[in-house]
Amino acid sequence: MVGGAVGEPPRLVVAVQAPAVDGKANQAVIKQLADAFSLRARDFTIVFGELGRDKRIVINGQSPENKKTLQVKLEELMGVAPTLM
């Protein structure tokens, strides 16, 4: 499940059922994000929190136009008010 926000500043919620063993949960998180954003799994990199519940994930190689589209999609998934671009 991808959707909703938690914390301040708000962070996207991604819930997976895969066990946190041998990177399976991380792979499940990346797959769910790829599906939610209609991108390839290889476009995502976990840059912080590989061993924890809270993660920082980067979407690689996106054009400026696509970054705006991804920002809108992120805000939609989180259920937060759109930012001015």
mmCIF file as gemmi writes it, N, C-alpha and C atoms, coordinates in Angstrom:
data_model
loop_
_atom_site.group_PDB
_atom_site.id
_atom_site.type_symbol
_atom_site.label_atom_id
_atom_site.label_alt_id
_atom_site.label_comp_id
_atom_site.label_asym_id
_atom_site.label_entity_id
_atom_site.label_seq_id
_atom_site.pdbx_PDB_ins_code
_atom_site.Cartn_x
_atom_site.Cartn_y
_atom_site.Cartn_z
_atom_site.occupancy
_atom_site.B_iso_or_equiv
_atom_site.pdbx_formal_charge
_atom_site.auth_seq_id
_atom_site.auth_asym_id
_atom_site.pdbx_PDB_model_num
ATOM 1 N N . MET Axp A 1 ? 0.843 -1.166 0 1 0 ? 1 A 1
ATOM 2 C CA . MET Axp A 1 ? 0 0 0 1 0 ? 1 A 1
ATOM 3 C C . MET Axp A 1 ? 0.894 1.237 0 1 0 ? 1 A 1
ATOM 4 N N . VAL Axp A 2 ? 0.597 2.141 -0.913 1 0 ? 2 A 1
ATOM 5 C CA . VAL Axp A 2 ? 1.295 3.419 -0.968 1 0 ? 2 A 1
ATOM 6 C C . VAL Axp A 2 ? 0.242 4.502 -0.842 1 0 ? 2 A 1
ATOM 7 N N . GLY Axp A 3 ? 0.355 5.336 0.18 1 0 ? 3 A 1
ATOM 8 C CA . GLY Axp A 3 ? -0.582 6.437 0.326 1 0 ? 3 A 1
ATOM 9 C C . GLY Axp A 3 ? -0.702 6.894 1.759 1 0 ? 3 A 1
ATOM 10 N N . GLY Axp A 4 ? -1.02 8.157 1.891 1 0 ? 4 A 1
ATOM 11 C CA . GLY Axp A 4 ? -1.124 8.763 3.198 1 0 ? 4 A 1
ATOM 12 C C . GLY Axp A 4 ? 0.195 9.39 3.606 1 0 ? 4 A 1
ATOM 13 N N . ALA Axp A 5 ? 0.134 10.158 4.66 1 0 ? 5 A 1
ATOM 14 C CA . ALA Axp A 5 ? 1.325 10.849 5.143 1 0 ? 5 A 1
ATOM 15 C C . ALA Axp A 5 ? 1.38 10.745 6.653 1 0 ? 5 A 1
ATOM 16 N N . VAL Axp A 6 ? 2.604 10.818 7.172 1 0 ? 6 A 1
ATOM 17 C CA . VAL Axp A 6 ? 2.818 10.765 8.609 1 0 ? 6 A 1
ATOM 18 C C . VAL Axp A 6 ? 3.93 11.74 8.952 1 0 ? 6 A 1
ATOM 19 N N . GLY Axp A 7 ? 3.829 12.341 10.134 1 0 ? 7 A 1
ATOM 20 C CA . GLY Axp A 7 ? 4.911 13.186 10.629 1 0 ? 7 A 1
ATOM 21 C C . GLY Axp A 7 ? 4.872 14.614 10.134 1 0 ? 7 A 1
ATOM 22 N N . GLU Axp A 8 ? 5.845 15.365 10.609 1 0 ? 8 A 1
ATOM 23 C CA . GLU Axp A 8 ? 6 16.769 10.235 1 0 ? 8 A 1
ATOM 24 C C . GLU Axp A 8 ? 7.48 17.039 10.055 1 0 ? 8 A 1
ATOM 25 N N . PRO Axp A 9 ? 7.96 17.364 8.879 1 0 ? 9 A 1
ATOM 26 C CA . PRO Axp A 9 ? 7.174 17.489 7.65 1 0 ? 9 A 1
ATOM 27 C C . PRO Axp A 9 ? 6.619 16.139 7.224 1 0 ? 9 A 1
ATOM 28 N N . PRO Axp A 10 ? 5.516 16.161 6.472 1 0 ? 10 A 1
ATOM 29 C CA . PRO Axp A 10 ? 4.875 14.902 6.107 1 0 ? 10 A 1
ATOM 30 C C . PRO Axp A 10 ? 5.763 14.014 5.238 1 0 ? 10 A 1
ATOM 31 N N . ARG Axp A 11 ? 5.665 12.706 5.501 1 0 ? 11 A 1
ATOM 32 C CA . ARG Axp A 11 ? 6.409 11.698 4.731 1 0 ? 11 A 1
ATOM 33 C C . ARG Axp A 11 ? 5.414 10.683 4.185 1 0 ? 11 A 1
ATOM 34 N N . LEU Axp A 12 ? 5.685 10.208 2.98 1 0 ? 12 A 1
ATOM 35 C CA . LEU Axp A 12 ? 4.818 9.233 2.325 1 0 ? 12 A 1
ATOM 36 C C . LEU Axp A 12 ? 4.851 7.905 3.078 1 0 ? 12 A 1
ATOM 37 N N . VAL Axp A 13 ? 3.692 7.28 3.218 1 0 ? 13 A 1
ATOM 38 C CA . VAL Axp A 13 ? 3.582 5.975 3.863 1 0 ? 13 A 1
ATOM 39 C C . VAL Axp A 13 ? 3.601 4.888 2.786 1 0 ? 13 A 1
ATOM 40 N N . VAL Axp A 14 ? 4.488 3.918 2.968 1 0 ? 14 A 1
ATOM 41 C CA . VAL Axp A 14 ? 4.549 2.732 2.105 1 0 ? 14 A 1
ATOM 42 C C . VAL Axp A 14 ? 4.54 1.527 3.038 1 0 ? 14 A 1
ATOM 43 N N . ALA Axp A 15 ? 3.503 0.71 2.938 1 0 ? 15 A 1
ATOM 44 C CA . ALA Axp A 15 ? 3.389 -0.473 3.8 1 0 ? 15 A 1
ATOM 45 C C . ALA Axp A 15 ? 3.588 -1.73 2.959 1 0 ? 15 A 1
ATOM 46 N N . VAL Axp A 16 ? 4.448 -2.619 3.442 1 0 ? 16 A 1
ATOM 47 C CA . VAL Axp A 16 ? 4.705 -3.878 2.734 1 0 ? 16 A 1
ATOM 48 C C . VAL Axp A 16 ? 4.545 -5.047 3.701 1 0 ? 16 A 1
ATOM 49 N N . GLN Axp A 17 ? 4.287 -6.212 3.149 1 0 ? 17 A 1
ATOM 50 C CA . GLN Axp A 17 ? 4.159 -7.413 3.962 1 0 ? 17 A 1
ATOM 51 C C . GLN Axp A 17 ? 5.419 -8.263 3.938 1 0 ? 17 A 1
ATOM 52 N N . ALA Axp A 18 ? 6.348 -7.931 3.065 1 0 ? 18 A 1
ATOM 53 C CA . ALA Axp A 18 ? 7.585 -8.715 2.952 1 0 ? 18 A 1
ATOM 54 C C . ALA Axp A 18 ? 8.388 -8.612 4.245 1 0 ? 18 A 1
ATOM 55 N N . PRO Axp A 19 ? 9.038 -9.684 4.638 1 0 ? 19 A 1
ATOM 56 C CA . PRO Axp A 19 ? 9.839 -9.647 5.864 1 0 ? 19 A 1
ATOM 57 C C . PRO Axp A 19 ? 11.098 -8.8 5.681 1 0 ? 19 A 1
ATOM 58 N N . ALA Axp A 20 ? 11.518 -8.187 6.763 1 0 ? 20 A 1
ATOM 59 C CA . ALA Axp A 20 ? 12.744 -7.374 6.734 1 0 ? 20 A 1
ATOM 60 C C . ALA Axp A 20 ? 13.953 -8.295 6.873 1 0 ? 20 A 1
ATOM 61 N N . VAL Axp A 21 ? 14.094 -9.2 5.925 1 0 ? 21 A 1
ATOM 62 C CA . VAL Axp A 21 ? 15.171 -10.191 5.919 1 0 ? 21 A 1
ATOM 63 C C . VAL Axp A 21 ? 15.783 -10.21 4.524 1 0 ? 21 A 1
ATOM 64 N N . ASP Axp A 22 ? 17.099 -10.129 4.464 1 0 ? 22 A 1
ATOM 65 C CA . ASP Axp A 22 ? 17.821 -10.205 3.191 1 0 ? 22 A 1
ATOM 66 C C . ASP Axp A 22 ? 17.352 -9.168 2.175 1 0 ? 22 A 1
ATOM 67 N N . GLY Axp A 23 ? 16.93 -8.001 2.632 1 0 ? 23 A 1
ATOM 68 C CA . GLY Axp A 23 ? 16.543 -6.921 1.727 1 0 ? 23 A 1
ATOM 69 C C . GLY Axp A 23 ? 15.185 -7.085 1.066 1 0 ? 23 A 1
ATOM 70 N N . LYS Axp A 24 ? 14.413 -8.091 1.486 1 0 ? 24 A 1
ATOM 71 C CA . LYS Axp A 24 ? 13.116 -8.342 0.849 1 0 ? 24 A 1
ATOM 72 C C . LYS Axp A 24 ? 12.135 -7.196 1.059 1 0 ? 24 A 1
ATOM 73 N N . ALA Axp A 25 ? 12.115 -6.615 2.249 1 0 ? 25 A 1
ATOM 74 C CA . ALA Axp A 25 ? 11.205 -5.496 2.507 1 0 ? 25 A 1
ATOM 75 C C . ALA Axp A 25 ? 11.61 -4.281 1.676 1 0 ? 25 A 1
ATOM 76 N N . ASN Axp A 26 ? 12.9 -4.01 1.582 1 0 ? 26 A 1
ATOM 77 C CA . ASN Axp A 26 ? 13.363 -2.887 0.761 1 0 ? 26 A 1
ATOM 78 C C . ASN Axp A 26 ? 12.974 -3.089 -0.699 1 0 ? 26 A 1
ATOM 79 N N . GLN Axp A 27 ? 13.129 -4.301 -1.209 1 0 ? 27 A 1
ATOM 80 C CA . GLN Axp A 27 ? 12.74 -4.593 -2.591 1 0 ? 27 A 1
ATOM 81 C C . GLN Axp A 27 ? 11.242 -4.38 -2.788 1 0 ? 27 A 1
ATOM 82 N N . ALA Axp A 28 ? 10.45 -4.767 -1.8 1 0 ? 28 A 1
ATOM 83 C CA . ALA Axp A 28 ? 9.003 -4.588 -1.885 1 0 ? 28 A 1
ATOM 84 C C . ALA Axp A 28 ? 8.633 -3.107 -1.872 1 0 ? 28 A 1
ATOM 85 N N . VAL Axp A 29 ? 9.322 -2.319 -1.054 1 0 ? 29 A 1
ATOM 86 C CA . VAL Axp A 29 ? 9.083 -0.871 -1.018 1 0 ? 29 A 1
ATOM 87 C C . VAL Axp A 29 ? 9.376 -0.264 -2.386 1 0 ? 29 A 1
ATOM 88 N N . ILE Axp A 30 ? 10.518 -0.6 -2.957 1 0 ? 30 A 1
ATOM 89 C CA . ILE Axp A 30 ? 10.903 -0.059 -4.264 1 0 ? 30 A 1
ATOM 90 C C . ILE Axp A 30 ? 9.891 -0.478 -5.332 1 0 ? 30 A 1
ATOM 91 N N . LYS Axp A 31 ? 9.455 -1.726 -5.311 1 0 ? 31 A 1
ATOM 92 C CA . LYS Axp A 31 ? 8.479 -2.19 -6.3 1 0 ? 31 A 1
ATOM 93 C C . LYS Axp A 31 ? 7.169 -1.428 -6.172 1 0 ? 31 A 1
ATOM 94 N N . GLN Axp A 32 ? 6.705 -1.216 -4.95 1 0 ? 32 A 1
ATOM 95 C CA . GLN Axp A 32 ? 5.452 -0.482 -4.76 1 0 ? 32 A 1
ATOM 96 C C . GLN Axp A 32 ? 5.584 0.967 -5.217 1 0 ? 32 A 1
ATOM 97 N N . LEU Axp A 33 ? 6.728 1.59 -4.923 1 0 ? 33 A 1
ATOM 98 C CA . LEU Axp A 33 ? 6.94 2.964 -5.382 1 0 ? 33 A 1
ATOM 99 C C . LEU Axp A 33 ? 6.992 3.027 -6.905 1 0 ? 33 A 1
ATOM 100 N N . ALA Axp A 34 ? 7.69 2.085 -7.518 1 0 ? 34 A 1
ATOM 101 C CA . ALA Axp A 34 ? 7.777 2.052 -8.982 1 0 ? 34 A 1
ATOM 102 C C . ALA Axp A 34 ? 6.379 1.926 -9.591 1 0 ? 34 A 1
ATOM 103 N N . ASP Axp A 35 ? 5.561 1.055 -9.033 1 0 ? 35 A 1
ATOM 104 C CA . ASP Axp A 35 ? 4.192 0.895 -9.531 1 0 ? 35 A 1
ATOM 105 C C . ASP Axp A 35 ? 3.383 2.175 -9.324 1 0 ? 35 A 1
ATOM 106 N N . ALA Axp A 36 ? 3.488 2.778 -8.157 1 0 ? 36 A 1
ATOM 107 C CA . ALA Axp A 36 ? 2.709 3.977 -7.84 1 0 ? 36 A 1
ATOM 108 C C . ALA Axp A 36 ? 3.081 5.161 -8.727 1 0 ? 36 A 1
ATOM 109 N N . PHE Axp A 37 ? 4.359 5.262 -9.076 1 0 ? 37 A 1
ATOM 110 C CA . PHE Axp A 37 ? 4.83 6.389 -9.887 1 0 ? 37 A 1
ATOM 111 C C . PHE Axp A 37 ? 4.969 6.033 -11.369 1 0 ? 37 A 1
ATOM 112 N N . SER Axp A 38 ? 4.6 4.816 -11.739 1 0 ? 38 A 1
ATOM 113 C CA . SER Axp A 38 ? 4.71 4.348 -13.131 1 0 ? 38 A 1
ATOM 114 C C . SER Axp A 38 ? 6.129 4.496 -13.667 1 0 ? 38 A 1
ATOM 115 N N . LEU Axp A 39 ? 7.094 4.071 -12.858 1 0 ? 39 A 1
ATOM 116 C CA . LEU Axp A 39 ? 8.501 4.101 -13.238 1 0 ? 39 A 1
ATOM 117 C C . LEU Axp A 39 ? 9.079 2.701 -13.085 1 0 ? 39 A 1
ATOM 118 N N . ARG Axp A 40 ? 10.344 2.553 -13.447 1 0 ? 40 A 1
ATOM 119 C CA . ARG Axp A 40 ? 11.042 1.275 -13.273 1 0 ? 40 A 1
ATOM 120 C C . ARG Axp A 40 ? 11.649 1.222 -11.87 1 0 ? 40 A 1
ATOM 121 N N . ALA Axp A 41 ? 11.747 0.043 -11.322 1 0 ? 41 A 1
ATOM 122 C CA . ALA Axp A 41 ? 12.342 -0.113 -9.991 1 0 ? 41 A 1
ATOM 123 C C . ALA Axp A 41 ? 13.77 0.415 -9.969 1 0 ? 41 A 1
ATOM 124 N N . ARG Axp A 42 ? 14.508 0.255 -11.056 1 0 ? 42 A 1
ATOM 125 C CA . ARG Axp A 42 ? 15.899 0.717 -11.08 1 0 ? 42 A 1
ATOM 126 C C . ARG Axp A 42 ? 16.027 2.244 -11.057 1 0 ? 42 A 1
ATOM 127 N N . ASP Axp A 43 ? 14.904 2.964 -11.202 1 0 ? 43 A 1
ATOM 128 C CA . ASP Axp A 43 ? 14.932 4.425 -11.106 1 0 ? 43 A 1
ATOM 129 C C . ASP Axp A 43 ? 15.008 4.9 -9.652 1 0 ? 43 A 1
ATOM 130 N N . PHE Axp A 44 ? 14.826 3.996 -8.696 1 0 ? 44 A 1
ATOM 131 C CA . PHE Axp A 44 ? 14.798 4.343 -7.278 1 0 ? 44 A 1
ATOM 132 C C . PHE Axp A 44 ? 16.054 3.844 -6.572 1 0 ? 44 A 1
ATOM 133 N N . THR Axp A 45 ? 16.567 4.677 -5.657 1 0 ? 45 A 1
ATOM 134 C CA . THR Axp A 45 ? 17.721 4.3 -4.846 1 0 ? 45 A 1
ATOM 135 C C . THR Axp A 45 ? 17.443 4.66 -3.392 1 0 ? 45 A 1
ATOM 136 N N . ILE Axp A 46 ? 17.632 3.71 -2.49 1 0 ? 46 A 1
ATOM 137 C CA . ILE Axp A 46 ? 17.535 4.001 -1.057 1 0 ? 46 A 1
ATOM 138 C C . ILE Axp A 46 ? 18.866 4.622 -0.651 1 0 ? 46 A 1
ATOM 139 N N . VAL Axp A 47 ? 18.825 5.884 -0.207 1 0 ? 47 A 1
ATOM 140 C CA . VAL Axp A 47 ? 20.06 6.578 0.166 1 0 ? 47 A 1
ATOM 141 C C . VAL Axp A 47 ? 20.237 6.68 1.678 1 0 ? 47 A 1
ATOM 142 N N . PHE Axp A 48 ? 19.192 6.367 2.429 1 0 ? 48 A 1
ATOM 143 C CA . PHE Axp A 48 ? 19.263 6.403 3.888 1 0 ? 48 A 1
ATOM 144 C C . PHE Axp A 48 ? 18.204 5.455 4.431 1 0 ? 48 A 1
ATOM 145 N N . GLY Axp A 49 ? 18.534 4.722 5.467 1 0 ? 49 A 1
ATOM 146 C CA . GLY Axp A 49 ? 17.557 3.895 6.163 1 0 ? 49 A 1
ATOM 147 C C . GLY Axp A 49 ? 17.385 2.502 5.61 1 0 ? 49 A 1
ATOM 148 N N . GLU Axp A 50 ? 18.393 2.008 4.926 1 0 ? 50 A 1
ATOM 149 C CA . GLU Axp A 50 ? 18.291 0.672 4.343 1 0 ? 50 A 1
ATOM 150 C C . GLU Axp A 50 ? 17.994 -0.397 5.397 1 0 ? 50 A 1
ATOM 151 N N . LEU Axp A 51 ? 18.447 -0.171 6.634 1 0 ? 51 A 1
ATOM 152 C CA . LEU Axp A 51 ? 18.23 -1.149 7.702 1 0 ? 51 A 1
ATOM 153 C C . LEU Axp A 51 ? 17.137 -0.738 8.682 1 0 ? 51 A 1
ATOM 154 N N . GLY Axp A 52 ? 16.445 0.379 8.411 1 0 ? 52 A 1
ATOM 155 C CA . GLY Axp A 52 ? 15.433 0.866 9.338 1 0 ? 52 A 1
ATOM 156 C C . GLY Axp A 52 ? 14.074 1.034 8.681 1 0 ? 52 A 1
ATOM 157 N N . ARG Axp A 53 ? 13.113 1.45 9.484 1 0 ? 53 A 1
ATOM 158 C CA . ARG Axp A 53 ? 11.747 1.658 8.989 1 0 ? 53 A 1
ATOM 159 C C . ARG Axp A 53 ? 11.624 2.936 8.185 1 0 ? 53 A 1
ATOM 160 N N . ASP Axp A 54 ? 12.315 3.992 8.609 1 0 ? 54 A 1
ATOM 161 C CA . ASP Axp A 54 ? 12.27 5.275 7.906 1 0 ? 54 A 1
ATOM 162 C C . ASP Axp A 54 ? 13.361 5.294 6.854 1 0 ? 54 A 1
ATOM 163 N N . LYS Axp A 55 ? 12.991 5.677 5.639 1 0 ? 55 A 1
ATOM 164 C CA . LYS Axp A 55 ? 13.935 5.644 4.53 1 0 ? 55 A 1
ATOM 165 C C . LYS Axp A 55 ? 13.91 6.964 3.773 1 0 ? 55 A 1
ATOM 166 N N . ARG Axp A 56 ? 15.009 7.272 3.149 1 0 ? 56 A 1
ATOM 167 C CA . ARG Axp A 56 ? 15.08 8.374 2.193 1 0 ? 56 A 1
ATOM 168 C C . ARG Axp A 56 ? 15.394 7.727 0.856 1 0 ? 56 A 1
ATOM 169 N N . ILE Axp A 57 ? 14.521 7.969 -0.105 1 0 ? 57 A 1
ATOM 170 C CA . ILE Axp A 57 ? 14.642 7.324 -1.412 1 0 ? 57 A 1
ATOM 171 C C . ILE Axp A 57 ? 14.698 8.402 -2.484 1 0 ? 57 A 1
ATOM 172 N N . VAL Axp A 58 ? 15.627 8.228 -3.418 1 0 ? 58 A 1
ATOM 173 C CA . VAL Axp A 58 ? 15.813 9.172 -4.514 1 0 ? 58 A 1
ATOM 174 C C . VAL Axp A 58 ? 15.285 8.539 -5.797 1 0 ? 58 A 1
ATOM 175 N N . ILE Axp A 59 ? 14.622 9.361 -6.619 1 0 ? 59 A 1
ATOM 176 C CA . ILE Axp A 59 ? 14.226 8.932 -7.958 1 0 ? 59 A 1
ATOM 177 C C . ILE Axp A 59 ? 15.259 9.501 -8.913 1 0 ? 59 A 1
ATOM 178 N N . ASN Axp A 60 ? 15.952 8.624 -9.626 1 0 ? 60 A 1
ATOM 179 C CA . ASN Axp A 60 ? 17.084 9.007 -10.466 1 0 ? 60 A 1
ATOM 180 C C . ASN Axp A 60 ? 16.673 9.328 -11.899 1 0 ? 60 A 1
ATOM 181 N N . GLY Axp A 61 ? 17.476 10.211 -12.534 1 0 ? 61 A 1
ATOM 182 C CA . GLY Axp A 61 ? 17.428 10.417 -13.97 1 0 ? 61 A 1
ATOM 183 C C . GLY Axp A 61 ? 16.144 10.971 -14.54 1 0 ? 61 A 1
ATOM 184 N N . GLN Axp A 62 ? 15.488 11.877 -13.846 1 0 ? 62 A 1
ATOM 185 C CA . GLN Axp A 62 ? 14.232 12.423 -14.342 1 0 ? 62 A 1
ATOM 186 C C . GLN Axp A 62 ? 14.444 13.826 -14.914 1 0 ? 62 A 1
ATOM 187 N N . SER Axp A 63 ? 13.738 14.122 -15.999 1 0 ? 63 A 1
ATOM 188 C CA . SER Axp A 63 ? 13.809 15.449 -16.615 1 0 ? 63 A 1
ATOM 189 C C . SER Axp A 63 ? 13.11 16.46 -15.712 1 0 ? 63 A 1
ATOM 190 N N . PRO Axp A 64 ? 13.419 17.762 -15.87 1 0 ? 64 A 1
ATOM 191 C CA . PRO Axp A 64 ? 12.736 18.78 -15.058 1 0 ? 64 A 1
ATOM 192 C C . PRO Axp A 64 ? 11.212 18.715 -15.201 1 0 ? 64 A 1
ATOM 193 N N . GLU Axp A 65 ? 10.728 18.445 -16.407 1 0 ? 65 A 1
ATOM 194 C CA . GLU Axp A 65 ? 9.284 18.358 -16.62 1 0 ? 65 A 1
ATOM 195 C C . GLU Axp A 65 ? 8.698 17.168 -15.861 1 0 ? 65 A 1
ATOM 196 N N . ASN Axp A 66 ? 9.389 16.044 -15.91 1 0 ? 66 A 1
ATOM 197 C CA . ASN Axp A 66 ? 8.901 14.856 -15.214 1 0 ? 66 A 1
ATOM 198 C C . ASN Axp A 66 ? 8.99 15.028 -13.698 1 0 ? 66 A 1
ATOM 199 N N . LYS Axp A 67 ? 9.976 15.781 -13.216 1 0 ? 67 A 1
ATOM 200 C CA . LYS Axp A 67 ? 10.078 16.036 -11.771 1 0 ? 67 A 1
ATOM 201 C C . LYS Axp A 67 ? 8.829 16.739 -11.265 1 0 ? 67 A 1
ATOM 202 N N . LYS Axp A 68 ? 8.31 17.682 -12.05 1 0 ? 68 A 1
ATOM 203 C CA . LYS Axp A 68 ? 7.082 18.381 -11.653 1 0 ? 68 A 1
ATOM 204 C C . LYS Axp A 68 ? 5.91 17.405 -11.585 1 0 ? 68 A 1
ATOM 205 N N . THR Axp A 69 ? 5.817 16.531 -12.569 1 0 ? 69 A 1
ATOM 206 C CA . THR Axp A 69 ? 4.754 15.525 -12.596 1 0 ? 69 A 1
ATOM 207 C C . THR Axp A 69 ? 4.866 14.593 -11.393 1 0 ? 69 A 1
ATOM 208 N N . LEU Axp A 70 ? 6.094 14.178 -11.076 1 0 ? 70 A 1
ATOM 209 C CA . LEU Axp A 70 ? 6.314 13.296 -9.928 1 0 ? 70 A 1
ATOM 210 C C . LEU Axp A 70 ? 5.972 13.994 -8.617 1 0 ? 70 A 1
ATOM 211 N N . GLN Axp A 71 ? 6.272 15.29 -8.509 1 0 ? 71 A 1
ATOM 212 C CA . GLN Axp A 71 ? 5.941 16.052 -7.305 1 0 ? 71 A 1
ATOM 213 C C . GLN Axp A 71 ? 4.427 16.091 -7.105 1 0 ? 71 A 1
ATOM 214 N N . VAL Axp A 72 ? 3.696 16.332 -8.193 1 0 ? 72 A 1
ATOM 215 C CA . VAL Axp A 72 ? 2.233 16.35 -8.11 1 0 ? 72 A 1
ATOM 216 C C . VAL Axp A 72 ? 1.71 14.975 -7.684 1 0 ? 72 A 1
ATOM 217 N N . LYS Axp A 73 ? 2.261 13.911 -8.262 1 0 ? 73 A 1
ATOM 218 C CA . LYS Axp A 73 ? 1.843 12.55 -7.902 1 0 ? 73 A 1
ATOM 219 C C . LYS Axp A 73 ? 2.147 12.255 -6.435 1 0 ? 73 A 1
ATOM 220 N N . LEU Axp A 74 ? 3.32 12.672 -5.96 1 0 ? 74 A 1
ATOM 221 C CA . LEU Axp A 74 ? 3.689 12.478 -4.558 1 0 ? 74 A 1
ATOM 222 C C . LEU Axp A 74 ? 2.688 13.165 -3.64 1 0 ? 74 A 1
ATOM 223 N N . GLU Axp A 75 ? 2.365 14.41 -3.945 1 0 ? 75 A 1
ATOM 224 C CA . GLU Axp A 75 ? 1.414 15.151 -3.113 1 0 ? 75 A 1
ATOM 225 C C . GLU Axp A 75 ? 0.037 14.499 -3.148 1 0 ? 75 A 1
ATOM 226 N N . GLU Axp A 76 ? -0.343 13.981 -4.318 1 0 ? 76 A 1
ATOM 227 C CA . GLU Axp A 76 ? -1.616 13.274 -4.446 1 0 ? 76 A 1
ATOM 228 C C . GLU Axp A 76 ? -1.625 12.015 -3.57 1 0 ? 76 A 1
ATOM 229 N N . LEU Axp A 77 ? -0.553 11.244 -3.629 1 0 ? 77 A 1
ATOM 230 C CA . LEU Axp A 77 ? -0.459 10.027 -2.821 1 0 ? 77 A 1
ATOM 231 C C . LEU Axp A 77 ? -0.469 10.338 -1.327 1 0 ? 77 A 1
ATOM 232 N N . MET Axp A 78 ? 0.164 11.435 -0.952 1 0 ? 78 A 1
ATOM 233 C CA . MET Axp A 78 ? 0.248 11.799 0.461 1 0 ? 78 A 1
ATOM 234 C C . MET Axp A 78 ? -1.034 12.443 0.965 1 0 ? 78 A 1
ATOM 235 N N . GLY Axp A 79 ? -1.837 12.97 0.036 1 0 ? 79 A 1
ATOM 236 C CA . GLY Axp A 79 ? -3.057 13.652 0.434 1 0 ? 79 A 1
ATOM 237 C C . GLY Axp A 79 ? -2.794 15.019 1.024 1 0 ? 79 A 1
ATOM 238 N N . VAL Axp A 80 ? -1.725 15.678 0.535 1 0 ? 80 A 1
ATOM 239 C CA . VAL Axp A 80 ? -1.398 17.021 1.01 1 0 ? 80 A 1
ATOM 240 C C . VAL Axp A 80 ? -1.712 18.027 -0.078 1 0 ? 80 A 1
ATOM 241 N N . ALA Axp A 81 ? -1.857 19.288 0.325 1 0 ? 81 A 1
ATOM 242 C CA . ALA Axp A 81 ? -2.149 20.358 -0.624 1 0 ? 81 A 1
ATOM 243 C C . ALA Axp A 81 ? -0.985 20.536 -1.589 1 0 ? 81 A 1
ATOM 244 N N . PRO Axp A 82 ? -1.283 20.728 -2.873 1 0 ? 82 A 1
ATOM 245 C CA . PRO Axp A 82 ? -0.211 20.939 -3.855 1 0 ? 82 A 1
ATOM 246 C C . PRO Axp A 82 ? 0.606 22.181 -3.542 1 0 ? 82 A 1
ATOM 247 N N . THR Axp A 83 ? 1.9 22.104 -3.84 1 0 ? 83 A 1
ATOM 248 C CA . THR Axp A 83 ? 2.767 23.266 -3.687 1 0 ? 83 A 1
ATOM 249 C C . THR Axp A 83 ? 2.762 24.051 -4.979 1 0 ? 83 A 1
ATOM 250 N N . LEU Axp A 84 ? 3.057 25.323 -4.882 1 0 ? 84 A 1
ATOM 251 C CA . LEU Axp A 84 ? 3.165 26.153 -6.083 1 0 ? 84 A 1
ATOM 252 C C . LEU Axp A 84 ? 4.475 25.86 -6.77 1 0 ? 84 A 1
ATOM 253 N N . MET Axp A 85 ? 4.413 25.679 -8.075 1 0 ? 85 A 1
ATOM 254 C CA . MET Axp A 85 ? 5.638 25.394 -8.831 1 0 ? 85 A 1
ATOM 255 C C . MET Axp A 85 ? 5.956 26.527 -9.756 1 0 ? 85 A 1
